[in-house]
């Protein structure tokens, strides 16, 4: 599993990419963009794994909603330093030197990560936690046989599946911008 320090290292490399002034494109690509992309590949796999585990837990009726929410909340807290650093990175984005392909790549990485802006665009984990907590508060009901009612759990499964799809789409945008950058560097 990827650690927060690994993700922070990716963000540090993005800051370095923004702050480079006059290095040749190939060196800039090999020393910064390529390592960021390779490390982000591991981050993406970890995100998908986290959401797939949540999905599996929701499908397992023996796992309680509170237990699922607590585990997801803990993972979200672990990523708080990443969100703070990404806000700073996004403010620095306007200063990047190296042309549009570099800006597009940096922006796609920023967009990939959760930003922690709950009112504007909550992260996938935040959306899922909100739904888990709402379900637990409003519809934590037992049927006549003493078993949990299934429909709210199915709604939560749909939210997690949508989140997984959104992360995969964001990852595809990172891959596309990386490919364009790689082409730009090699021309």
C-alpha atoms as one frame of an Amber mdcrd trajectory, in Angstrom:
protein
   0.000   0.000   0.000   1.272   3.455  -0.857   2.100   5.792   1.990   1.306
   9.463   2.391   5.016  10.241   2.134   5.038   8.622  -1.331   2.179  10.862
  -2.446   3.840  13.932  -0.948   6.997  13.052  -2.895   4.934  13.110  -6.100
   3.629  16.551  -5.223   7.164  17.772  -4.450   8.217  16.677  -7.922   5.299
  18.591  -9.404   6.440  21.708  -7.515   9.913  21.206  -8.951   8.392  20.874
 -12.425   6.577  24.172 -11.948   9.678  25.952 -10.706  12.081  24.843 -13.452
  13.051  27.731 -15.673  15.512  26.894 -18.412  16.330  23.186 -18.534  15.940
  21.333 -21.792  12.641  19.551 -22.347  14.046  16.031 -22.359  15.884  16.436
 -19.060  12.831  18.052 -17.461  10.653  15.214 -18.665  12.999  12.442 -17.501
  13.789  13.920 -14.103  10.337  15.171 -13.125   7.361  14.276 -15.304   8.251
  10.610 -15.819   8.867   9.887 -12.092   5.639  11.707 -11.149   3.685   9.593
 -13.619   5.305   6.341 -12.470   4.644   7.108  -8.785   1.096   8.202  -9.540
   0.496   4.841 -11.171   1.013   3.271  -7.731  -1.218   5.895  -6.090  -3.984
   5.166  -8.586  -3.788   1.445  -7.873  -4.038   2.174  -4.136  -7.086   4.429
  -4.587  -8.877   1.852  -6.691  -8.014  -0.853  -4.162  -9.374   1.274  -1.296
 -12.665   1.874  -3.107 -12.926  -1.744  -4.285 -12.479  -2.888  -0.664 -15.239
  -0.490   0.389 -17.444  -1.892  -2.354 -16.707  -5.448  -1.213 -17.469  -4.498
   2.403 -20.806  -3.014   1.352 -21.697  -6.185  -0.504 -20.860  -8.199   2.618
 -23.926  -7.697   4.798 -21.960  -8.773   7.877 -19.859  -5.581   7.722 -21.562
  -2.725   9.535 -21.907   0.700   7.977 -20.176   2.356  10.928 -17.190   0.026
  10.574 -16.957   0.719   6.836 -17.245   4.484   7.380 -14.614   4.452  10.140
 -12.068   2.703   7.917 -12.721   5.087   5.028 -12.589   8.105   7.359  -9.186
   6.972   8.643  -7.839   6.710   5.098  -9.220  10.184   4.323  -7.416  11.650
   7.350  -4.184  10.053   6.167  -4.538  11.949   2.884  -5.118  15.389   4.460
  -1.481  16.516   3.963  -1.839  15.653   0.278  -4.904  17.873  -0.102  -3.176
  20.814   1.619  -0.094  20.473  -0.550  -2.184  20.187  -3.708  -3.960  23.460
  -2.934  -0.556  25.148  -2.797   0.489  23.397  -5.999  -2.607  24.561  -7.829
  -1.823  28.173  -6.855   1.669  27.720  -8.338   0.367  26.218 -11.566   0.192
  29.598 -13.287   3.980  29.965 -12.925   4.964  26.825 -14.818   7.523  27.161
 -17.583   7.730  24.609 -20.354   4.571  25.196 -22.311   1.029  23.934 -22.489
   1.851  20.188 -22.408   3.542  20.636 -19.010   0.674  22.744 -17.671  -1.843
  20.180 -18.909   0.049  17.349 -17.241   0.391  19.141 -13.901  -3.275  20.138
 -14.025  -4.416  16.576 -14.758  -2.483  15.331 -11.715  -4.010  18.045  -9.530
  -7.496  17.172 -10.761  -6.855  13.477 -10.111  -6.271  14.009  -6.393  -9.093
  14.833  -3.982  -8.997  18.497  -3.129 -10.913  18.449   0.119 -13.231  21.286
  -0.961 -16.405  19.878   0.490 -18.775  22.489  -0.897 -17.411  22.616  -4.434
 -16.228  19.164  -5.373 -15.826  16.626  -2.602 -13.388  13.793  -3.043 -14.666
  10.302  -3.740 -14.010   9.279  -0.146 -15.910  12.307   1.158 -18.923  11.582
  -1.072 -18.980   7.971   0.098 -18.588   8.948   3.772 -21.429  11.460   3.454
 -23.664   8.773   1.977 -22.641   6.214   4.622 -23.354   8.641   7.441 -26.670
   9.763   5.934 -27.755   6.163   5.475 -26.713   5.263   8.993 -28.594   8.223
  10.512 -31.752   8.148   8.432 -32.303   4.572   7.396 -30.526   2.304   9.820
 -33.593   0.138   9.993 -34.154  -3.530  10.444 -36.781  -5.423   8.550 -39.450
  -7.561  10.223 -37.036 -10.501  10.384 -34.374  -8.432  12.193 -32.131  -8.170
   9.120 -30.820  -4.959   7.607 -32.919  -3.454   4.818 -30.964  -3.887   1.572
 -32.034  -0.946  -0.617 -29.915   1.773   1.090 -26.887  -0.516   0.907 -27.509
  -0.937  -2.836 -27.621   2.856  -3.190 -24.251   3.078  -1.406 -22.836   0.428
  -3.727 -23.899   2.572  -6.697 -22.140   5.615  -5.184 -18.909   3.649  -4.703
 -19.102   2.216  -8.233 -19.579   5.747  -9.592 -16.580   6.940  -7.575 -14.416
   4.149  -8.962 -15.489   5.088 -12.483 -14.691   8.764 -11.821 -11.196   7.887
 -10.578 -10.600   5.725 -13.612 -11.701   8.579 -15.876  -9.391  11.013 -14.058
  -6.568   8.509 -14.412  -7.210   8.246 -18.155  -6.902  12.061 -18.389  -3.545
  11.882 -16.586  -2.410   9.193 -19.040  -3.548  11.236 -22.053  -1.806  14.404
 -20.874   1.331  12.398 -20.096   1.298  10.916 -23.600   0.913  14.396 -25.139
   3.772  15.665 -22.981   5.941  12.741 -23.982   5.231  13.439 -27.648   5.979
  17.145 -27.122   9.322  16.322 -25.529  10.326  13.902 -28.279   9.569  16.253
 -31.195
